[in-house]
Structures are given as C-alpha cells and as structure tokens.
C-alpha cells in the first residue's frame, strides 16, 4: 500500500550555546535554526510560529517553552550525549546521508554535483580522489566524503552507543 504522505521531519531551533549541535543536526538532515545572540522571546516566537522544537542548555528557556506548550528539550554539553538524547526524544537517525543533509553553515538543502561542476572550487587532488560532490543550494559550499568522514562516523557511532544505554540496552 503506497504511503500517502511522508512523515514530516522534525524542525529545530537551537540557542546560542549550541552552534556545534546545530551543524550536526543539519548534517543529519534536519532543518535547524541557530539562534545565535537571539533573545529568548524571539526564540520562543519563532519556535511557535514555525513549529520548531526548542533545543537548549538553558533551564529558564526550557521552562518558558514548555509553559507555552512548545516541544523543548534540555541537552548536556557533550555532543554525543546531546545527539543520543535528541535521537531518543525525536527519533532522529544517527546517520549522515549527504543526499538528505542540509548545509552545516547556512541550513539550505544540498544537491548532488559532478566533478566537472565543482572543478576550480575544490583542490585538484580532491577531484582526483572523488567523483561525487554535493553543493549547497544557498551559499554554494561544496562537500564530499573526505578524510573528515571517519571522524563524523566515529562521533555518530559513539552517539549510537549512548542512545542504546539510554534505551536500557547496556553497552
């Protein structure tokens, strides 16, 4: 039986203490606003008007969000713990798929690009080693699965372990 409508992906707004986490949520494919230097009132207004979950380390902001009936979560400082908590709470898959990712810098969607298209925008040695690229539809940044990919995978593997612990799976 065909699905009539794909489940809408959760959208987030993260406060100014969580810029790194915002980039990770974007890489995981989630529309995430980074509320850098925003007042709490503005964060709450945008969360309410756009249906975004508030992600914060600020207990006061969390309480105000919940009192307004907004989805909100407090996350710890450690990245892997924060990702595990968000995965548990919102069902986030802790796996990067560049075809579904958003730009970590500006939050726009990415699209596949050929080596020919990115020629002159990436170092020549990158063109020699890679044939698949993604370009941000907003800022034009070019991405590929380079040497940093192992670090991304290691961080996500650790977050998945912590998620299993939260679920009571030991490990």
Z-matrix of the N, CA and C atoms (Angstrom, degrees):
N
C 1 1.457
C 2 1.526 1 108.68
N 3 1.319 2 119.87 1 123.37
C 4 1.465 3 121.39 2 -177.39
C 5 1.524 4 111.88 3 -69.53
N 6 1.322 5 114.01 4 146.40
C 7 1.466 6 118.79 5 177.02
C 8 1.506 7 108.61 6 -76.56
N 9 1.318 8 115.63 7 131.51
C 10 1.464 9 120.28 8 -178.36
C 11 1.517 10 110.62 9 -73.49
N 12 1.318 11 115.79 10 -43.05
C 13 1.464 12 119.19 11 -177.53
C 14 1.521 13 109.02 12 -144.02
N 15 1.312 14 115.95 13 128.92
C 16 1.461 15 119.65 14 177.20
C 17 1.515 16 109.55 15 -66.03
N 18 1.317 17 115.70 16 143.26
C 19 1.457 18 120.51 17 178.61
C 20 1.526 19 109.42 18 -62.12
N 21 1.288 20 115.32 19 131.17
C 22 1.468 21 119.97 20 -178.33
C 23 1.523 22 109.91 21 -70.91
N 24 1.307 23 115.98 22 131.96
C 25 1.466 24 121.02 23 -179.81
C 26 1.522 25 109.82 24 -73.43
N 27 1.300 26 115.07 25 141.17
C 28 1.464 27 122.05 26 179.24
C 29 1.523 28 109.45 27 -60.57
N 30 1.312 29 115.30 28 142.82
C 31 1.465 30 122.19 29 176.26
C 32 1.526 31 107.49 30 -114.92
N 33 1.332 32 116.38 31 144.57
C 34 1.460 33 121.11 32 -174.17
C 35 1.519 34 111.72 33 -126.14
N 36 1.333 35 113.41 34 159.45
C 37 1.455 36 121.56 35 165.76
C 38 1.527 37 105.35 36 -134.02
N 39 1.316 38 116.59 37 125.18
C 40 1.461 39 121.06 38 -178.61
C 41 1.525 40 109.47 39 -113.90
N 42 1.321 41 115.37 40 145.27
C 43 1.465 42 118.54 41 -176.70
C 44 1.524 43 111.58 42 -80.09
N 45 1.324 44 115.48 43 177.27
C 46 1.469 45 121.41 44 -170.50
C 47 1.525 46 114.13 45 -65.10
N 48 1.335 47 118.62 46 -14.62
C 49 1.468 48 120.63 47 178.98
C 50 1.526 49 111.75 48 -81.09
N 51 1.336 50 117.61 49 -7.05
C 52 1.454 51 120.47 50 -167.80
C 53 1.537 52 114.24 51 -124.66
N 54 1.313 53 117.06 52 39.37
C 55 1.460 54 120.33 53 -179.97
C 56 1.516 55 113.15 54 -60.64
N 57 1.325 56 117.18 55 -39.97
C 58 1.462 57 120.55 56 178.25
C 59 1.522 58 111.84 57 -63.62
N 60 1.314 59 116.45 58 -42.29
C 61 1.457 60 120.58 59 178.72
C 62 1.529 61 110.53 60 -65.36
N 63 1.321 62 117.46 61 -36.48
C 64 1.473 63 120.72 62 177.03
C 65 1.525 64 109.84 63 -59.35
N 66 1.325 65 117.39 64 -44.03
C 67 1.464 66 120.62 65 179.33
C 68 1.531 67 110.92 66 -62.09
N 69 1.324 68 117.01 67 -40.88
C 70 1.468 69 120.61 68 179.07
C 71 1.528 70 110.97 69 -65.82
N 72 1.313 71 118.06 70 -43.78
C 73 1.467 72 119.95 71 178.46
C 74 1.530 73 110.44 72 -60.57
N 75 1.308 74 116.90 73 -38.95
C 76 1.468 75 120.90 74 177.53
C 77 1.520 76 110.63 75 -64.00
N 78 1.331 77 117.21 76 -44.47
C 79 1.467 78 119.74 77 178.57
C 80 1.528 79 111.11 78 -61.55
N 81 1.329 80 116.34 79 -33.57
C 82 1.464 81 121.24 80 178.66
C 83 1.528 82 111.77 81 -76.18
N 84 1.330 83 116.79 82 -5.33
C 85 1.461 84 120.80 83 173.94
C 86 1.515 85 115.54 84 102.10
N 87 1.319 86 117.75 85 14.03
C 88 1.466 87 120.85 86 -176.39
C 89 1.528 88 111.74 87 -104.61
N 90 1.312 89 114.97 88 129.96
C 91 1.461 90 123.17 89 176.17
C 92 1.529 91 106.58 90 -63.01
N 93 1.325 92 115.92 91 110.36
C 94 1.467 93 121.22 92 -172.50
C 95 1.520 94 110.69 93 -132.79
N 96 1.315 95 115.76 94 118.01
C 97 1.461 96 120.88 95 173.70
C 98 1.516 97 109.05 96 -86.52
N 99 1.315 98 115.23 97 136.86
C 100 1.459 99 121.13 98 175.29
C 101 1.521 100 106.89 99 -103.89
N 102 1.314 101 115.57 100 109.44
C 103 1.469 102 122.05 101 -174.57
C 104 1.526 103 110.37 102 -87.14
N 105 1.320 104 116.06 103 60.39
C 106 1.458 105 120.92 104 -178.69
C 107 1.522 106 109.92 105 -68.38
N 108 1.312 107 115.49 106 123.91
C 109 1.470 108 123.68 107 178.56
C 110 1.525 109 113.56 108 62.05
N 111 1.327 110 118.27 109 23.97
C 112 1.463 111 121.28 110 175.24
C 113 1.513 112 109.09 111 -87.16
N 114 1.329 113 116.25 112 147.22
C 115 1.459 114 121.02 113 171.59
C 116 1.520 115 108.43 114 -73.71
N 117 1.328 116 116.29 115 151.58
C 118 1.461 117 120.46 116 -179.52
C 119 1.529 118 112.25 117 -54.85
N 120 1.325 119 117.08 118 -38.84
C 121 1.466 120 120.09 119 -178.60
C 122 1.531 121 110.97 120 -59.67
N 123 1.315 122 117.09 121 -40.58
C 124 1.466 123 120.50 122 179.37
C 125 1.523 124 110.79 123 -67.88
N 126 1.322 125 117.16 124 -41.24
C 127 1.466 126 121.14 125 177.72
C 128 1.525 127 109.77 126 -57.97
N 129 1.326 128 116.39 127 -46.08
C 130 1.464 129 120.94 128 -178.64
C 131 1.526 130 111.47 129 -66.41
N 132 1.321 131 116.77 130 -39.92
C 133 1.477 132 120.34 131 178.44
C 134 1.521 133 111.32 132 -61.97
N 135 1.330 134 116.25 133 -46.82
C 136 1.461 135 120.41 134 -178.85
C 137 1.533 136 110.18 135 -67.24
N 138 1.322 137 117.34 136 -42.32
C 139 1.468 138 120.47 137 178.34
C 140 1.526 139 110.33 138 -58.29
N 141 1.318 140 116.43 139 -43.09
C 142 1.459 141 121.10 140 -178.83
C 143 1.533 142 111.54 141 -69.65
N 144 1.311 143 116.75 142 -46.69
C 145 1.470 144 119.53 143 -175.80
C 146 1.526 145 112.73 144 -71.11
N 147 1.340 146 117.56 145 -28.47
C 148 1.466 147 120.69 146 -176.74
C 149 1.526 148 113.74 147 -107.14
N 150 1.332 149 116.67 148 2.05
C 151 1.464 150 119.85 149 178.94
C 152 1.514 151 113.41 150 65.89
N 153 1.320 152 116.77 151 40.74
C 154 1.458 153 121.51 152 -178.90
C 155 1.525 154 110.72 153 -101.53
N 156 1.316 155 115.99 154 145.53
C 157 1.460 156 121.53 155 173.38
C 158 1.531 157 108.38 156 -82.06
N 159 1.312 158 116.21 157 136.49
C 160 1.465 159 122.26 158 179.15
C 161 1.529 160 108.77 159 -86.49
N 162 1.327 161 116.29 160 126.46
C 163 1.459 162 122.59 161 177.36
C 164 1.522 163 106.57 162 -117.22
N 165 1.328 164 115.64 163 124.04
C 166 1.458 165 119.11 164 -172.54
C 167 1.523 166 111.62 165 -151.70
N 168 1.327 167 116.02 166 166.11
C 169 1.460 168 123.11 167 166.81
C 170 1.528 169 109.27 168 -112.48
N 171 1.316 170 117.75 169 3.41
C 172 1.461 171 124.69 170 -177.14
C 173 1.535 172 109.28 171 -95.07
N 174 1.326 173 116.22 172 109.87
C 175 1.466 174 120.77 173 -177.09
C 176 1.530 175 111.76 174 -60.14
N 177 1.327 176 117.37 175 -40.15
C 178 1.466 177 121.11 176 -179.92
C 179 1.527 178 111.94 177 -62.15
N 180 1.324 179 117.44 178 -44.23
C 181 1.461 180 121.51 179 177.56
C 182 1.525 181 109.95 180 -63.00
N 183 1.319 182 116.55 181 -42.65
C 184 1.461 183 121.02 182 178.88
C 185 1.539 184 110.64 183 -58.07
N 186 1.319 185 116.52 184 -47.88
C 187 1.472 186 120.86 185 -178.86
C 188 1.532 187 110.38 186 -62.31
N 189 1.326 188 117.55 187 -44.79
C 190 1.470 189 120.14 188 179.21
C 191 1.534 190 111.41 189 -62.48
N 192 1.325 191 116.94 190 -38.08
C 193 1.466 192 120.53 191 178.60
C 194 1.524 193 110.88 192 -64.57
N 195 1.313 194 116.49 193 -46.63
C 196 1.468 195 120.72 194 -179.27
C 197 1.528 196 110.79 195 -63.57
N 198 1.330 197 116.88 196 -40.67
C 199 1.479 198 120.37 197 178.36
C 200 1.522 199 111.79 198 -62.04
N 201 1.322 200 117.24 199 -27.73
C 202 1.478 201 121.50 200 177.76
C 203 1.524 202 111.96 201 -85.98
N 204 1.325 203 116.19 202 0.30
C 205 1.455 204 119.91 203 179.54
C 206 1.513 205 114.04 204 81.38
N 207 1.331 206 116.77 205 18.45
C 208 1.460 207 121.16 206 -179.98
C 209 1.525 208 110.65 207 -90.55
N 210 1.328 209 115.63 208 152.70
C 211 1.461 210 119.51 209 171.40
C 212 1.519 211 106.83 210 -72.77
N 213 1.309 212 115.96 211 133.38
C 214 1.461 213 119.92 212 -179.50
C 215 1.524 214 109.00 213 -151.95
N 216 1.307 215 115.11 214 152.88
C 217 1.457 216 120.81 215 178.26
C 218 1.524 217 108.93 216 -147.43
N 219 1.318 218 114.64 217 140.60
C 220 1.469 219 121.13 218 172.96
C 221 1.521 220 106.51 219 -96.44
N 222 1.323 221 116.26 220 131.62
C 223 1.457 222 120.39 221 178.88
C 224 1.523 223 109.92 222 -118.05
N 225 1.332 224 116.26 223 151.54
C 226 1.466 225 119.91 224 177.23
C 227 1.525 226 111.17 225 -76.90
N 228 1.312 227 115.57 226 172.05
C 229 1.460 228 121.36 227 -177.68
C 230 1.521 229 112.73 228 -68.67
N 231 1.315 230 117.69 229 -38.82
C 232 1.465 231 122.17 230 -176.98
C 233 1.527 232 110.50 231 -65.52
N 234 1.338 233 116.78 232 123.74
C 235 1.463 234 122.76 233 -175.18
C 236 1.522 235 112.77 234 -55.14
N 237 1.332 236 117.00 235 -49.47
C 238 1.463 237 119.82 236 -176.52
C 239 1.529 238 111.69 237 -62.74
N 240 1.327 239 117.27 238 -36.72
C 241 1.467 240 120.58 239 176.75
C 242 1.523 241 110.71 240 -67.56
N 243 1.323 242 116.57 241 -41.79
C 244 1.471 243 120.65 242 179.40
C 245 1.531 244 110.46 243 -62.44
N 246 1.330 245 117.27 244 -44.49
C 247 1.464 246 120.62 245 178.62
C 248 1.529 247 111.20 246 -62.90
N 249 1.338 248 116.60 247 -40.74
C 250 1.470 249 120.54 248 179.37
C 251 1.524 250 110.79 249 -63.35
N 252 1.312 251 117.50 250 -42.67
C 253 1.466 252 121.37 251 179.51
C 254 1.529 253 110.55 252 -64.56
N 255 1.322 254 117.07 253 -43.17
C 256 1.467 255 119.96 254 178.21
C 257 1.527 256 111.55 255 -65.54
N 258 1.328 257 116.83 256 -36.80
C 259 1.462 258 120.38 257 177.70
C 260 1.529 259 110.38 258 -65.04
N 261 1.315 260 116.36 259 -42.03
C 262 1.464 261 120.43 260 179.21
C 263 1.520 262 111.23 261 -65.82
N 264 1.311 263 116.30 262 -46.19
C 265 1.465 264 121.61 263 -175.22
C 266 1.528 265 112.92 264 -72.38
N 267 1.335 266 117.64 265 -40.36
C 268 1.466 267 120.60 266 -171.73
C 269 1.533 268 114.26 267 -116.56
N 270 1.333 269 117.22 268 3.32
C 271 1.458 270 119.60 269 178.63
C 272 1.516 271 114.35 270 71.57
N 273 1.306 272 116.96 271 25.95
C 274 1.462 273 121.24 272 179.21
C 275 1.524 274 109.59 273 -67.68
N 276 1.328 275 115.97 274 132.62
C 277 1.458 276 120.41 275 175.14
C 278 1.525 277 107.71 276 -83.99
N 279 1.311 278 115.87 277 125.38
C 280 1.462 279 121.11 278 -176.33
C 281 1.537 280 109.68 279 -87.11
N 282 1.322 281 114.43 280 65.90
C 283 1.458 282 122.30 281 -178.20
C 284 1.531 283 107.65 282 -150.03
N 285 1.320 284 116.09 283 131.86
C 286 1.466 285 120.23 284 178.01
C 287 1.520 286 109.16 285 -90.76
N 288 1.312 287 115.24 286 125.36
C 289 1.462 288 122.95 287 173.16
C 290 1.526 289 105.13 288 -122.49
N 291 1.341 290 117.49 289 102.97
C 292 1.474 291 119.43 290 -175.43
C 293 1.527 292 113.97 291 -55.53
N 294 1.329 293 117.15 292 -24.96
C 295 1.464 294 119.19 293 178.23
C 296 1.528 295 111.89 294 -71.34
N 297 1.331 296 116.99 295 -15.24
C 298 1.475 297 121.15 296 177.45
C 299 1.526 298 111.70 297 -114.61
N 300 1.325 299 117.13 298 -6.65
C 301 1.462 300 121.33 299 -176.64
C 302 1.517 301 111.86 300 -68.74
N 303 1.308 302 113.91 301 162.10
C 304 1.455 303 122.03 302 172.32
C 305 1.523 304 106.67 303 -114.79
N 306 1.299 305 116.85 304 162.43
C 307 1.463 306 121.00 305 -179.67
C 308 1.526 307 109.43 306 -66.43
N 309 1.338 308 117.85 307 123.89
C 310 1.463 309 119.84 308 178.17
C 311 1.528 310 112.74 309 -62.68
N 312 1.339 311 116.91 310 -22.67
C 313 1.459 312 120.93 311 -177.20
C 314 1.524 313 113.24 312 -84.98
N 315 1.351 314 116.22 313 -45.80
C 316 1.473 315 117.85 314 -172.16
C 317 1.529 316 114.80 315 -123.41
N 318 1.329 317 118.24 316 -4.93
C 319 1.463 318 123.30 317 175.92
C 320 1.528 319 114.38 318 79.96
N 321 1.323 320 119.58 319 2.39
C 322 1.471 321 120.70 320 177.32
C 323 1.533 322 109.07 321 -76.36
N 324 1.318 323 116.83 322 164.11
C 325 1.465 324 120.23 323 179.34
C 326 1.528 325 110.13 324 -74.66
N 327 1.330 326 115.09 325 159.85
C 328 1.460 327 122.16 326 177.19
C 329 1.520 328 108.69 327 -105.54
N 330 1.330 329 115.27 328 155.34
C 331 1.463 330 120.27 329 173.48
C 332 1.524 331 107.82 330 -135.18
N 333 1.330 332 114.73 331 149.51
C 334 1.466 333 119.35 332 178.03
C 335 1.520 334 110.16 333 -65.47
N 336 1.326 335 114.67 334 148.94
C 337 1.461 336 120.60 335 178.30
C 338 1.522 337 108.45 336 -142.42
N 339 1.299 338 115.66 337 152.96
C 340 1.464 339 121.21 338 178.73
C 341 1.527 340 110.27 339 -84.81
N 342 1.331 341 114.73 340 163.49
C 343 1.464 342 120.13 341 175.90
C 344 1.522 343 110.15 342 -60.39
N 345 1.312 344 116.21 343 -38.68
C 346 1.468 345 120.40 344 179.66
C 347 1.530 346 110.95 345 -60.47
N 348 1.318 347 116.11 346 -40.88
C 349 1.464 348 120.83 347 -178.33
C 350 1.531 349 112.87 348 -65.69
N 351 1.338 350 117.16 349 -33.66
C 352 1.469 351 119.46 350 -176.54
C 353 1.532 352 112.55 351 -97.55
N 354 1.322 353 116.72 352 1.12
C 355 1.469 354 121.12 353 178.55
C 356 1.530 355 109.00 354 -55.66
N 357 1.327 356 116.21 355 132.36
C 358 1.457 357 121.40 356 -178.03
C 359 1.523 358 112.65 357 88.92
N 360 1.326 359 116.94 358 -10.61
C 361 1.469 360 121.37 359 179.62
C 362 1.521 361 111.74 360 -109.01
N 363 1.330 362 116.60 361 -8.74
C 364 1.461 363 121.87 362 176.74
C 365 1.523 364 107.43 363 -132.01
N 366 1.326 365 117.96 364 156.84
C 367 1.470 366 119.73 365 178.87
C 368 1.531 367 111.25 366 -59.43
N 369 1.341 368 117.77 367 146.11
C 370 1.474 369 121.23 368 -178.58
C 371 1.530 370 113.37 369 -54.46
N 372 1.339 371 117.45 370 -38.30
C 373 1.465 372 119.90 371 -179.05
C 374 1.531 373 111.77 372 -65.59
N 375 1.308 374 117.59 373 -27.32
C 376 1.463 375 121.01 374 176.20
C 377 1.527 376 109.41 375 -68.32
N 378 1.327 377 116.46 376 -41.21
C 379 1.471 378 120.84 377 177.67
C 380 1.526 379 111.50 378 -63.92
N 381 1.323 380 116.81 379 -31.58
C 382 1.466 381 120.80 380 179.07
C 383 1.524 382 111.47 381 -70.90
N 384 1.327 383 117.59 382 -32.82
C 385 1.465 384 122.28 383 -174.11
C 386 1.519 385 114.76 384 -97.30
N 387 1.329 386 117.84 385 -18.28
C 388 1.468 387 120.63 386 -173.70
C 389 1.524 388 110.94 387 -130.37
N 390 1.322 389 114.44 388 147.48
C 391 1.465 390 119.02 389 178.40
C 392 1.527 391 112.24 390 -122.37
N 393 1.333 392 116.83 391 -12.52
C 394 1.462 393 120.79 392 -179.04
C 395 1.524 394 108.70 393 -113.86
N 396 1.322 395 115.12 394 129.43
C 397 1.462 396 121.77 395 -178.76
C 398 1.520 397 108.93 396 -134.72
N 399 1.312 398 114.98 397 162.28
C 400 1.465 399 121.88 398 173.68
C 401 1.516 400 107.03 399 -130.21
N 402 1.331 401 116.47 400 140.80
C 403 1.456 402 122.35 401 179.90
C 404 1.519 403 108.14 402 -121.32
N 405 1.317 404 116.25 403 135.42
C 406 1.460 405 121.23 404 177.19
C 407 1.525 406 109.01 405 -70.05
N 408 1.332 407 115.57 406 131.60
C 409 1.463 408 120.49 407 179.28
C 410 1.527 409 111.62 408 -76.21
N 411 1.333 410 117.19 409 -9.37
C 412 1.463 411 120.76 410 179.29
C 413 1.517 412 112.54 411 -99.55
N 414 1.332 413 115.87 412 -64.91
C 415 1.470 414 119.94 413 -173.66
C 416 1.526 415 113.84 414 -97.80
N 417 1.331 416 117.59 415 -8.98
C 418 1.462 417 120.39 416 177.28
C 419 1.521 418 115.55 417 84.12
N 420 1.318 419 118.15 418 1.17
C 421 1.464 420 121.50 419 179.23
C 422 1.531 421 109.46 420 -57.61
N 423 1.340 422 116.09 421 141.31
C 424 1.463 423 121.81 422 179.70
C 425 1.531 424 108.73 423 -103.25
N 426 1.346 425 115.90 424 137.82
C 427 1.465 426 122.41 425 179.63
C 428 1.519 427 109.98 426 -127.23
N 429 1.353 428 116.17 427 152.36
C 430 1.455 429 123.26 428 175.14
C 431 1.520 430 106.78 429 -155.69
N 432 1.328 431 115.43 430 165.19
C 433 1.470 432 120.25 431 179.27
C 434 1.517 433 109.52 432 -84.40
N 435 1.324 434 114.93 433 81.80
C 436 1.460 435 121.24 434 -177.79
C 437 1.517 436 112.46 435 -92.32
N 438 1.318 437 115.36 436 -161.67
C 439 1.460 438 121.83 437 -177.84
C 440 1.521 439 113.59 438 -60.35
N 441 1.307 440 117.52 439 -26.10
C 442 1.462 441 121.48 440 179.70
C 443 1.528 442 112.01 441 -69.13
N 444 1.333 443 117.19 442 -14.36
C 445 1.460 444 121.10 443 -175.74
C 446 1.524 445 112.06 444 -60.42
N 447 1.355 446 117.26 445 -36.22
C 448 1.466 447 120.14 446 178.56
C 449 1.517 448 110.84 447 -62.10
N 450 1.316 449 117.33 448 -39.30
C 451 1.461 450 120.72 449 178.02
C 452 1.517 451 111.95 450 -65.55
N 453 1.325 452 116.60 451 -40.28
C 454 1.461 453 121.37 452 177.71
C 455 1.528 454 109.19 453 -61.95
N 456 1.324 455 116.52 454 -47.37
C 457 1.469 456 120.85 455 -179.50
C 458 1.525 457 111.30 456 -63.21
N 459 1.337 458 117.48 457 -39.20
C 460 1.466 459 120.71 458 179.84
C 461 1.532 460 110.97 459 -65.08
N 462 1.317 461 116.68 460 -42.47
C 463 1.468 462 120.52 461 178.12
C 464 1.518 463 110.47 462 -61.79
N 465 1.331 464 116.84 463 -44.52
C 466 1.464 465 120.32 464 -178.87
C 467 1.528 466 111.83 465 -69.51
N 468 1.328 467 117.80 466 -34.86
C 469 1.466 468 120.81 467 176.57
C 470 1.527 469 109.96 468 -62.63
N 471 1.321 470 116.65 469 -42.47
C 472 1.470 471 120.32 470 178.09
C 473 1.521 472 110.70 471 -65.93
N 474 1.322 473 117.63 472 -40.49
C 475 1.465 474 120.83 473 177.84
C 476 1.528 475 110.54 474 -62.84
N 477 1.335 476 117.24 475 -38.43
C 478 1.472 477 120.42 476 177.75
C 479 1.527 478 110.98 477 -65.15
N 480 1.330 479 117.80 478 -38.78
C 481 1.468 480 121.16 479 176.11
C 482 1.520 481 110.40 480 -60.94
N 483 1.310 482 116.05 481 -44.72
C 484 1.465 483 120.40 482 -179.58
C 485 1.526 484 111.02 483 -67.03
N 486 1.325 485 116.85 484 -34.48
C 487 1.458 486 120.80 485 175.63
C 488 1.526 487 109.99 486 -62.52
N 489 1.318 488 117.57 487 -43.92
C 490 1.471 489 120.54 488 178.50
C 491 1.522 490 111.09 489 -60.98
N 492 1.324 491 116.81 490 -39.41
C 493 1.471 492 119.98 491 176.43
C 494 1.527 493 110.74 492 -62.29
N 495 1.328 494 116.78 493 -42.64
C 496 1.460 495 120.36 494 178.79
C 497 1.522 496 111.26 495 -62.35
N 498 1.316 497 116.08 496 -35.15
C 499 1.470 498 120.53 497 179.15
C 500 1.524 499 112.09 498 -77.16
N 501 1.346 500 116.04 499 -6.01
C 502 1.461 501 119.38 500 179.98
C 503 1.506 502 113.34 501 89.78
N 504 1.336 503 115.62 502 17.50
C 505 1.460 504 119.85 503 -177.71
C 506 1.509 505 114.07 504 -88.88
N 507 1.334 506 117.71 505 7.21
C 508 1.467 507 120.14 506 179.38
C 509 1.505 508 111.80 507 72.61
N 510 1.330 509 115.87 508 -146.05
C 511 1.458 510 120.73 509 177.03
C 512 1.431 511 110.07 510 92.39
